[in-house]
Amino acid sequence: MQHALEVTAFRLSMGLMRLLPLDAASALGGFLGRTLGPYSSASERAARNLRLVFPDMPDSERRRITRAVWDNLGRLGAEYPHLAEITDPRSGRLELRNSGPVTNHVKSGRPAIVVSGHFANFEAMHVRGARELVRTATVVRDPNNPMIRDALEHFRKVGGGERVGKGHQGARSLIAYLERNFCLTMLVDQRMNRGITADFLGHPAQTPTAAAQLALRFDCPLVVATMERKRGAHFIMTLSDLIWSEQTADRHQEIARLVGEINQRLGTEIRRRPENWFWLHRRWSEEVYAQAGL
C-alpha cells in the first residue's frame, strides 16, 4: 500500500511537470526545493559537510549553498519528464565540451569508463552520454520502491543505452559489457564502506574502486565527466581527456592512484562550484567528523 501511494504521488507530480514547459517546470521544482528543503534534517548534514570542507566559510555562505543545493534537487526532479528536450543536441540546452577523445575512442570499437559525481542534473548527463557514445551501460541505484523504478526508467531510456543495477549481478554485467566494448558510466562520489580510503576534498573517505579495477583489468581509459547548471535548465557537460592505467605497475598501487586521480578531479570541480554538488549525503565517516570537532 505504501509503495502504491508513493508511486501515485510520483506519477501525479511528474504528470504536472510534463504539462508545463521545461523552463516553467524547472523553476517550479527549484522553488519547491529551496522553500521546503531547508526544513529537512538533511540540511544539517549538508551544513556539517560544508563546515568540514570549508571551515573558514561564513555561516551565511553555507546557508546560501545549502539553499542552492535544494533548488537544484527540486529542479532535477521536475526535469525528469523533459530529459529528452534537455539532452537533444538541437535544443541548445546542454553544451558538451571536449567530447572528442572519448567519442573517437568508443566509436573505434573499444571500451571506456566514464565516471562522475552528483553534479547538477546528473540524470541528463547520463542520457546525453548515451546519445553521444551510442553503446553505453549506466550503473544505477534502483529506488526501494520498484514501481518508482519503472517510472524513472521510462524517462531515462529516451537516450538509449542499458542500465545496470548495483550488486554482484550488476558487477558481472559490467564485465560482460566491457567484453562487448561498451562504454560504462557511473557515479563514484558517494561513500562505499567496501572501498578504499582515499583523500576526498582534503579528508580521508571510503571510495569505490570498481571503475579503477575494471579500467586496469580491461586496459581501457577512464574519463571524468562534470556537469554544471548555468541558469535554469541550461547546462555545460565537460569530459576530461583519456586517463590510462599503467599496466606494468603494482595492481593495488595503480588502483589507489587511479582512485586518487578521480577524487582529485571531482574535488576540483566541487571547490570551484560548491552549490553545484549534492552535499546532502554522509560522505565521510563519523571518525572524520569527530576529528574535525563536528
C-alpha positions as CSV (number, residue, x, y, z in Angstrom):
1,M,0.0,0.0,0.0
2,Q,2.8,2.4,0.9
3,H,4.5,1.7,-2.5
4,A,1.3,2.3,-4.3
5,L,0.7,5.6,-2.6
6,E,4.3,6.7,-3.3
7,V,4.1,5.9,-7.0
8,T,0.7,7.6,-7.3
9,A,2.2,10.8,-5.8
10,F,5.2,10.4,-8.0
11,R,3.2,10.0,-11.2
12,L,0.9,12.9,-10.4
13,S,3.8,15.2,-9.8
14,M,5.6,14.0,-12.9
15,G,2.3,14.5,-14.9
16,L,2.1,18.1,-13.7
17,M,5.7,18.8,-14.7
18,R,5.2,17.2,-18.1
19,L,2.3,19.5,-18.8
20,L,4.4,22.6,-18.0
21,P,7.1,23.9,-20.4
22,L,10.6,22.9,-19.4
23,D,11.6,26.3,-18.0
24,A,8.4,26.6,-16.0
25,A,8.7,23.1,-14.6
26,S,12.3,23.6,-13.6
27,A,11.5,26.9,-12.0
28,L,8.6,25.4,-10.0
29,G,10.8,22.5,-8.9
30,G,13.5,24.9,-7.8
31,F,11.0,27.0,-5.8
32,L,9.7,23.9,-4.0
33,G,13.1,22.6,-3.4
34,R,14.6,25.8,-1.9
35,T,11.4,26.6,0.1
36,L,10.8,23.2,1.7
37,G,14.2,21.5,1.6
38,P,16.0,23.7,4.2
39,Y,13.5,22.4,6.8
40,S,14.7,18.8,6.3
41,S,17.2,17.2,8.7
42,A,19.4,16.6,5.6
43,S,20.2,20.4,5.6
44,E,22.1,20.0,8.8
45,R,24.1,17.2,7.2
46,A,24.9,19.5,4.3
47,A,26.0,22.2,6.8
48,R,28.2,19.7,8.6
49,N,29.8,18.6,5.3
50,L,30.4,22.2,4.4
51,R,32.0,23.0,7.8
52,L,34.3,20.0,7.3
53,V,35.5,21.0,3.8
54,F,35.3,24.8,4.2
55,P,36.0,25.5,7.9
56,D,36.5,29.2,7.4
57,M,33.4,29.8,5.3
58,P,30.9,32.2,6.9
59,D,27.6,30.6,8.1
60,S,25.7,32.8,5.7
61,E,27.5,31.4,2.7
62,R,26.9,27.8,3.9
63,R,23.2,28.6,4.2
64,R,23.3,30.0,0.6
65,I,25.0,26.9,-0.8
66,T,22.6,24.6,1.1
67,R,19.6,26.5,-0.3
68,A,21.1,26.3,-3.8
69,V,21.6,22.5,-3.4
70,W,17.9,22.1,-2.6
71,D,17.0,24.4,-5.5
72,N,19.0,22.1,-7.8
73,L,17.5,19.0,-6.3
74,G,14.0,20.3,-6.9
75,R,14.8,21.3,-10.4
76,L,16.3,17.9,-11.1
77,G,13.1,16.1,-10.0
78,A,10.9,18.5,-12.1
79,E,13.1,18.0,-15.2
80,Y,12.7,14.2,-15.4
81,P,9.8,14.4,-17.9
82,H,11.9,16.8,-20.0
83,L,15.1,14.8,-20.3
84,A,14.6,14.3,-24.0
85,E,14.5,18.0,-24.6
86,I,17.4,18.8,-22.3
87,T,19.7,16.2,-23.9
88,D,18.7,16.8,-27.6
89,P,21.7,18.5,-29.2
90,R,19.3,20.6,-31.3
91,S,17.8,22.2,-28.2
92,G,20.9,24.0,-27.1
93,R,20.2,23.2,-23.5
94,L,23.3,21.2,-22.9
95,E,26.7,22.3,-24.1
96,L,29.1,19.4,-24.5
97,R,32.8,20.2,-24.1
98,N,35.9,18.0,-25.0
99,S,33.8,15.0,-26.1
100,G,36.2,14.2,-29.0
101,P,38.7,12.0,-27.2
102,V,36.3,9.5,-25.7
103,T,33.8,9.7,-28.6
104,N,36.5,8.8,-31.1
105,H,37.8,6.1,-28.8
106,V,34.4,4.4,-28.3
107,K,33.4,4.8,-32.0
108,S,36.6,2.9,-32.9
109,G,35.1,-0.1,-31.2
110,R,37.0,0.0,-27.9
111,P,35.6,0.1,-24.3
112,A,35.9,3.1,-21.9
113,I,34.6,4.0,-18.5
114,V,33.2,7.5,-17.7
115,V,32.9,8.4,-14.0
116,S,31.3,11.4,-12.4
117,G,29.5,12.7,-9.3
118,H,26.2,14.0,-8.3
119,F,26.5,17.4,-10.1
120,A,23.6,19.5,-11.3
121,N,21.2,17.2,-13.3
122,F,23.3,14.1,-13.3
123,E,20.4,12.1,-15.0
124,A,20.7,14.4,-18.0
125,M,24.4,13.8,-18.0
126,H,23.8,10.0,-18.4
127,V,21.2,10.4,-21.1
128,R,23.3,12.8,-23.1
129,G,26.3,10.4,-22.8
130,A,24.1,7.6,-24.1
131,R,23.1,9.8,-27.1
132,E,26.7,10.7,-27.8
133,L,28.5,7.5,-27.2
134,V,26.0,5.0,-28.7
135,R,27.0,1.8,-26.8
136,T,26.6,2.7,-23.1
137,A,25.7,0.9,-19.9
138,T,24.9,3.1,-16.9
139,V,25.2,1.9,-13.3
140,V,22.1,3.0,-11.4
141,R,20.9,2.6,-7.8
142,D,17.3,1.5,-8.0
143,P,14.8,3.1,-5.6
144,N,13.4,0.9,-2.8
145,N,10.0,1.2,-4.5
146,P,10.1,-1.0,-7.6
147,M,7.1,0.9,-9.1
148,I,9.0,4.2,-9.0
149,R,12.0,2.4,-10.6
150,D,9.8,1.5,-13.6
151,A,8.6,5.1,-13.8
152,L,12.1,6.5,-13.7
153,E,13.2,4.1,-16.3
154,H,10.6,5.4,-18.7
155,F,12.3,8.8,-18.5
156,R,15.9,7.6,-18.6
157,K,15.5,5.4,-21.7
158,V,15.0,8.4,-24.0
159,G,18.7,8.5,-24.7
160,G,19.0,4.7,-25.3
161,G,21.7,2.7,-23.6
162,E,21.5,0.0,-21.0
163,R,21.1,0.3,-17.2
164,V,22.9,-1.9,-14.7
165,G,21.9,-2.3,-11.1
166,K,24.4,-2.4,-8.2
167,G,25.4,-5.6,-6.5
168,H,27.1,-8.9,-7.5
169,Q,24.8,-9.5,-10.5
170,G,25.5,-5.9,-11.7
171,A,29.2,-6.4,-11.4
172,R,29.1,-9.5,-13.6
173,S,27.0,-7.4,-16.1
174,L,29.7,-4.7,-16.2
175,I,32.3,-7.2,-17.1
176,A,30.1,-8.6,-19.9
177,Y,29.5,-5.1,-21.3
178,L,33.2,-4.2,-21.3
179,E,33.9,-7.5,-23.1
180,R,31.4,-6.3,-25.8
181,N,33.3,-2.9,-26.0
182,F,30.6,-0.8,-24.4
183,C,31.2,2.5,-22.6
184,L,30.3,2.2,-18.9
185,T,29.1,5.3,-17.0
186,M,28.9,5.5,-13.2
187,L,28.8,7.9,-10.3
188,V,31.6,7.4,-7.8
189,D,31.4,10.3,-5.3
190,Q,29.4,8.6,-2.6
191,R,30.7,6.7,0.4
192,M,31.3,3.0,0.0
193,N,32.3,1.0,3.0
194,R,33.9,-1.7,1.0
195,G,36.0,0.8,-1.0
196,I,39.5,2.0,-0.2
197,T,40.4,5.1,1.9
198,A,41.4,8.0,-0.4
199,D,41.6,11.7,0.0
200,F,38.4,13.5,-1.0
201,L,38.2,17.2,-0.5
202,G,41.0,17.2,2.0
203,H,39.7,14.3,4.2
204,P,40.0,10.5,4.1
205,A,36.9,8.9,2.6
206,Q,35.9,5.4,1.7
207,T,35.8,5.4,-2.1
208,P,34.5,2.9,-4.6
209,T,37.2,1.2,-6.7
210,A,35.2,-0.7,-9.4
211,A,35.9,1.9,-12.1
212,A,39.7,1.7,-11.5
213,Q,39.7,-2.1,-11.2
214,L,37.9,-2.5,-14.4
215,A,40.0,0.0,-16.3
216,L,43.1,-1.8,-15.2
217,R,41.7,-5.3,-16.0
218,F,40.5,-4.3,-19.5
219,D,43.3,-1.8,-20.2
220,C,40.7,0.8,-21.1
221,P,40.7,4.5,-20.4
222,L,38.9,6.4,-17.7
223,V,37.1,9.7,-18.4
224,V,36.0,12.1,-15.7
225,A,32.8,14.0,-16.5
226,T,31.3,17.0,-14.8
227,M,28.0,18.8,-15.2
228,E,27.3,22.4,-14.4
229,R,24.0,24.1,-14.2
230,K,24.4,27.6,-15.8
231,R,21.0,29.1,-15.5
232,G,17.6,27.4,-15.2
233,A,17.6,24.3,-17.4
234,H,20.8,25.1,-19.2
235,F,24.0,23.0,-18.6
236,I,27.6,22.5,-19.5
237,M,28.9,19.0,-19.5
238,T,32.7,18.7,-19.7
239,L,34.7,15.5,-20.3
240,S,38.3,15.0,-19.4
241,D,41.0,13.6,-21.7
242,L,41.5,9.9,-21.6
243,I,43.2,8.7,-18.3
244,W,45.1,5.4,-18.9
245,S,46.2,2.9,-16.3
246,E,49.8,1.8,-16.1
247,Q,49.7,-1.9,-16.9
248,T,53.1,-2.7,-15.5
249,A,52.6,-1.1,-12.1
250,D,51.7,-2.9,-8.9
251,R,47.9,-3.6,-9.1
252,H,47.0,-2.3,-5.7
253,Q,49.1,0.8,-6.1
254,E,47.7,1.6,-9.5
255,I,44.1,1.2,-8.3
256,A,44.9,3.6,-5.5
257,R,46.5,6.1,-8.0
258,L,43.5,6.0,-10.3
259,V,41.0,6.4,-7.5
260,G,43.1,9.4,-6.2
261,E,43.1,10.9,-9.6
262,I,39.3,10.7,-9.9
263,N,38.8,12.1,-6.5
264,Q,41.1,15.0,-7.2
265,R,39.4,15.9,-10.4
266,L,35.9,15.7,-8.9
267,G,37.1,17.7,-5.8
268,T,38.5,20.5,-8.0
269,E,35.1,20.9,-9.6
270,I,33.3,20.8,-6.3
271,R,35.5,23.5,-4.8
272,R,35.0,25.6,-8.0
273,R,31.2,25.5,-7.8
274,P,30.2,24.0,-4.4
275,E,26.5,24.8,-4.9
276,N,26.6,22.5,-7.9
277,W,27.2,19.3,-5.9
278,F,25.0,17.2,-3.7
279,W,26.1,17.9,-0.2
280,L,23.2,16.1,1.5
281,H,24.7,12.6,1.9
282,R,27.0,11.3,4.6
283,R,30.3,11.2,2.6
284,W,32.8,10.8,5.4
285,S,32.9,8.5,8.5
286,E,31.9,9.6,11.9
287,E,35.5,9.4,12.9
288,V,36.5,12.0,10.3
289,Y,33.7,14.4,11.5
290,A,34.8,13.8,15.2
291,Q,38.4,14.6,14.4
292,A,37.3,17.9,12.9
293,G,35.2,18.7,16.0
294,L,31.9,18.1,14.2
